Every structure is written in C-alpha cells, then in structure tokens.
Amino acid sequence: MTQPSGNEARSRFGEDLDAEVRAFVRAMGAAWASHPDLSTVTPAEARRIADDVREPWTRGGPSMAETVEHRIATDTGSVRVRCYDPGPPGPKPGLVYLHGGGWSIFSLDTHDRVMRELASRAGAVVVGVDYALSPEARYPVALGQVRDVLRFLRSNGGSLGVDPERLAVGGDSAGANLSVAACLSLRDAGEAPLPAGMLLVYGVFDRRSSPEAIARYGGDGYMLGASEMEQFWANYLEDDRQAEDPLVCPVRAELAGLPPAFLVVPSCDLLAEQSHRMAERLREAGVETALEAYEGATHSFLEAVSVSSLADRALEDAARWLRSILGRAGR
C-alpha cells in the first residue's frame, strides 16, 4: 500500500458525509464493534459476522413475484444463482449482479434488498451470483465462474425467465471489478454478443490507491478503510505480481469494444478516484460511458436505502439507465 507523505488533504472522519449516510455508517460501525475483528477469525466466521451485521439493512423494500434459486455448471463446479423476478409473467430483460465484499465476504443475502430494488425499479430479472470467495478460491476462480454464468444465460436465459438478447452485468465494489473483467475476457475470446451494458457501483479497478485517497478516505468514519482493502487484495491474489494482469486491474486494460457503462460513484470513498479514472479510460477507448457522483455518500451506501434519500436516488438513476440500455438491446 502506498503511504501518505504527510502533505495531502487529511481525513475529516466522516464529518463530510450526508447526515442520513453518516447515521448509516455509525450504526454499521456500532454493529461491527460488537463482534471480533475479522482479521482474528476464520474466513467462514468472518462471513457469518458480516451477514449478521448487514442483515437489518436487507429488510423491507419491494416484493418479488418470484424468487427462485438454480445451480449453473462452471469449469470449477456448479454455482448457485438467485433470480429475482418482479413480474408480470413472461421473459424480461436481465441483470447479472455480483455482490461486493472484497472477493472475500458478503453474499446473496447481504445484497438481497439491493437486488430486489434494482429488479423492481428496472423491471428486470436480477440474477445474483454466489461466486466462490477468497482466500479459499483465489483469482481467477470467481472470474471464471462469472464468465460461465454469462455464457449460460446467453444460450439458456429463457429457462430462467431472462431474454438473452437483453442482458446486462453489474455489481458493486469487487463485483464491479468482476463485471468489467468478465466482459474483457469474453471480448478477448471473440465471444459475442457481449452483455448490453455494465453497471459499475463504487468499483475497485486498480491495486493501487493514491496517497491522497488513503489519507482522505482510508481511515475511520467511512465504510471502506485502506487496511481493509489491503487485506482483500491479499486474499484475492496468489501473488501481488498478478496485479499487472488487466483482468485483475481492469483500469489498466485495453478497453475498446466493451459494452456501455454506468458508474455510480460516492464522493467520500477510498475508491472514488478509481471510478473517475475508469470512466476516463472507457471514454478514451470509445465506450459509451455515464458517471454519476453522489456528494456526501460513501462506499456501500446503496445498502442504506431504507434511510437514505441519496441511496434511493442512486438506485433510481441506475434503474433508469438499465431500462434505457436494455430497451435498446431488444430492438
């Protein structure tokens, strides 16, 4: 990790957050404080704690006409997917959604409400993917599973209620990373069509964070710390030299030919600079790109939708973009 030199902007410890988001962050911090530090427990226990901490924020929200789980075969074993169908009956556009958590924690359950919100607002079947987590399954296992799920849906989406010609991919944090990497991998393999769009929510796109970002947003008061991000990278990679692989750090990739992208960027986030850089590189490569920044928001803020008007607005913006992109794909 790059260390601050001492002359960069210093942290405001969450005082610059929107009041509703700040209340969410503080409530989440209190919940984490009631459990052991995740670095002191096994990966399985860390995931149990994470699910427990996030569970209150998954309650409420829209009901689905149908929620069904399936298993999809991949090269590294079958993967569970959960399909959220908002109704009415019949094939719909789809969004393959990849939850965040540093490739290491979180689950379909921690992101249940976010996926229901997107399904309801976009009028799409959201297919959440329970990809293998690190450190037990390091790069490129999760990426291969995501790629295989996309291949399956392209050929067999109708069996899950998804119109394969109107299929997008997206996710938050590490899920955004996997979304771009899967599209790069399919593009490089000459497989068409690619997903119709990429929804990239506070994504991690590079191994490095700037000293300024670390000093400003990498400490207490925000939802993702610099030391936490370092541990996630250590879990994901067998060797730090893998960070040179553009499928690990897609901001370093040749991006031409990728699907249109929409980036959701909270301003008070260690990773915000990476989203701005990714948007810049996508545009330079000729990729249709939209970015929306949310002042006063921080990492994971979509999960605060029950209390946050900023999260509500971001979900509506994402759903509006999805409706547009998936509508175009069906013509």
Secondary structure, 3 states (H helix, E strand, C coil): CCCCCCCCCCCCCCCCCCHHHHHHHHHHHHHHHCCCCHHHCCHHHHHHHHHHHHHHHHCCCCCCCEEEEEEECCCCCCEEEEEEECCCCCCEEEEEEECCCCCCCCCCCCCHHHHHHHHHHHCCEEEEECCCCCCCCCCCHHHHHHHHHHHHHHHHHHHHCEEEEEEEEEEECHHHHHHHHHHHHHHHCCCCCCCCCEEEECCCCCCCCCHHHHHHHCCCCCCCCHHHHHHHHHHHCCCHHHHHCCCCCHHHCCCCCCCCEEEEEECCCCCHHHHHHHHHHHHHCCCCEEEEEECCCCCCHHHHCCCCHHHHHHHHHHHHHHHHHHHHHCC
